[in-house]
């Protein structure tokens, strides 16, 4: 029989830390790295890596990270295609007593044109586009010498 205290399982160590797996999910939704997550939970990145051995912890973490990735993907898609949105603009007038009264609220349509860089990133990740092209040359090289006297 080994000497010393019996080792705790990952689940027992997680239960000792008094946090909710839903909190882990919500923190991961904000796009936090494991290091940042560890800082908030006051544990090391290595501890987070060990906790990933617990199926519930890992599932909660992955679910949150997936939601963050999907939000970025939606934003990238909108940016790649361009989009319109309405912005509320307030105009004020001086009331003569040092204050400002709202005179008018106006809706203004703003247009973001398609962004080729965002489109390229989208196609690179979704359709396998590459940053560089391999070009094969299938001919000989002909060198012409001009004798200059």
Protein Blocks (a to p, Z undefined) as FASTA:
>chain_A
ZZdjddddfklmmmmpccdfklmmmmmmnopafklmmmmnopafklmmmmmmpmklmmmm
mmmmmmmmmmmmmmmmmmmnopaddddddddddehnopacdfbdcdddddddddfklmmm
mmmmmnopafbdcdddfbdcdddddddZZ
